[in-house]
Amino acid sequence: MTTLLFLQRYWKLIGVGALVLVIAVLIGINAHVSKQRDAAKQEAAQARAALAQQEADVLAKTAAAQAADQAHAKAVEAAQDKVTDDAIQPYRQQLADLDARYKRLLANSAKANPGGGGAASVPSVSDASGRADGAAVEDRLPASDALIASQQALRLQALQAWVRGQQAVAR
């Protein structure tokens, strides 16, 4: 009975105590939630900073790779240009030598055969051989055809040298 009298007399005090207890629990929960929220904000900020750093690293590495690729491409191009120059110079010199030799041979031929009247010489027919399938004595190309054949041979040799040089260039 004393308990019942106590509850009747101090019920407001018990209600206030319960309310204070509920408020204290809510304040504790709020503090805990605030700590979690602050930790989550800090983690998010760190994640954003790490992502920004990673993006900056990727951009820097990409720029470095592009610069290296451009430098390599320029080096390859320079090496290819050198191969081309190294193949062209001897080719031009050989063509000039061939042309000079051809002109010299024509001049010597004109001196040896002054009555030709300016016409191109025609190969002579040889005496018949003892057999029907024997080769003619004159089996050379005419001088102009020989010049063309020699020029083409030089051109092919220069092309082969150029291709070998281009294949040797590291890409």
C-alpha positions in Angstrom: 0.0 0.0 0.0 2.8 2.3 0.7 3.9 1.9 -2.9 0.6 2.7 -4.2 0.4 5.9 -2.0 3.9 6.8 -3.2 2.9 6.4 -6.9 -0.3 8.5 -6.3 1.6 11.2 -4.6 4.7 11.4 -6.8 3.3 10.3 -10.2 4.4 13.6 -11.8 7.9 13.1 -10.5 8.0 9.6 -11.9 6.7 10.9 -15.3 9.4 13.6 -15.3 12.1 11.1 -14.4 11.0 8.8 -17.2 11.0 11.7 -19.6 14.5 12.7 -18.4 15.6 9.1 -18.9 14.1 9.1 -22.5 15.8 12.4 -23.3 19.1 11.1 -22.0 18.8 8.0 -24.2 17.9 10.2 -27.2 20.9 12.5 -26.5 23.2 9.5 -26.4 21.7 8.1 -29.6 22.1 11.5 -31.2 25.7 11.8 -30.2 26.4 8.3 -31.6 24.7 9.1 -34.8 26.6 12.4 -35.1 29.9 10.6 -34.7 28.9 8.1 -37.4 27.8 11.0 -39.6 31.1 12.9 -39.1 33.1 9.7 -39.7 31.1 9.0 -42.9 31.7 12.7 -44.1 35.4 12.3 -43.4 35.6 9.0 -45.3 33.7 10.6 -48.2 36.1 13.5 -48.2 39.1 11.1 -48.2 37.5 9.0 -51.0 37.0 12.2 -53.1 40.6 13.3 -52.4 41.9 9.8 -53.4 39.8 9.8 -56.5 41.0 13.3 -57.5 44.6 12.2 -56.9 44.0 9.0 -59.0 42.5 11.1 -61.8 45.5 13.5 -61.7 47.9 10.5 -61.8 46.1 9.0 -64.7 46.2 12.4 -66.6 49.9 12.8 -65.8 50.7 9.3 -67.0 48.6 9.7 -70.1 50.3 13.0 -70.9 53.7 11.4 -70.4 52.8 8.4 -72.5 51.5 10.7 -75.3 54.7 12.7 -75.2 56.8 9.6 -75.3 54.8 8.3 -78.2 55.2 11.6 -80.1 59.0 11.6 -79.4 59.2 8.0 -80.6 57.2 8.7 -83.7 59.5 11.7 -84.5 62.6 9.5 -83.9 61.1 6.7 -86.2 60.3 9.3 -88.9 63.8 10.8 -88.7 65.3 7.3 -89.0 63.1 6.5 -92.0 64.0 9.8 -93.6 67.7 9.0 -93.1 67.2 5.6 -94.7 65.5 7.3 -97.6 68.3 9.8 -98.0 70.9 7.1 -97.7 69.2 5.1 -100.4 68.5 8.1 -102.7 72.0 9.6 -102.8 73.8 6.5 -104.1 71.0 5.9 -106.5 71.2 9.4 -108.0 75.0 9.1 -108.2 74.8 5.8 -109.9 72.2 7.1 -112.4 74.5 10.1 -113.2 77.5 7.8 -113.7 75.4 5.5 -115.9 74.2 8.5 -118.0 77.7 9.8 -118.3 79.0 6.4 -119.4 76.1 6.1 -121.9 76.9 9.5 -123.4 80.6 8.7 -123.5 79.9 5.4 -125.3 77.6 7.2 -127.8 80.3 9.8 -128.5 83.0 7.0 -129.0 80.6 5.1 -131.3 79.9 8.2 -133.3 83.7 8.8 -133.7 84.3 5.2 -134.8 81.3 5.2 -137.3 81.2 8.8 -138.7 79.2 8.0 -141.8 76.1 6.8 -140.0 74.0 9.8 -140.8 72.7 10.1 -137.3 70.5 7.1 -137.4 70.6 4.5 -134.7 72.8 1.6 -135.4 71.1 -1.7 -136.2 72.6 -4.9 -135.1 74.1 -6.8 -138.0 73.0 -10.3 -138.9 75.7 -12.8 -138.4 76.7 -15.5 -140.7 74.6 -18.6 -140.6 75.8 -21.1 -138.1 76.3 -24.6 -139.0 73.1 -25.6 -137.4 69.5 -24.3 -137.8 69.1 -23.6 -134.1 72.3 -21.7 -133.5 72.3 -18.3 -131.9 73.2 -15.1 -133.7 76.6 -13.6 -132.9 75.1 -10.2 -132.0 73.0 -10.9 -128.9 73.2 -7.6 -127.1 70.5 -5.1 -126.5 70.6 -1.9 -128.5 72.3 0.9 -126.6 69.1 2.8 -125.7 67.4 -0.4 -124.4 70.6 -1.3 -122.5 70.4 2.1 -120.8 66.8 1.6 -119.8 67.5 -1.9 -118.5 70.5 -0.6 -116.5 68.4 2.3 -115.1 65.7 -0.2 -114.1 68.2 -2.5 -112.5 69.6 0.4 -110.5 66.1 1.5 -109.5 65.3 -2.0 -108.2 68.6 -2.3 -106.3 68.0 1.1 -104.7 64.4 0.1 -103.8 65.6 -3.1 -102.3 68.2 -1.2 -100.2 65.5 1.2 -99.1 63.1 -1.6 -98.1 65.8 -3.3 -96.1 66.7 -0.1 -94.4 63.0 0.7 -93.6 62.6 -2.8 -92.2 65.6 -2.3 -89.9 64.0 0.9 -88.4 62.5 0.0 -85.0 58.9 1.1 -84.7 
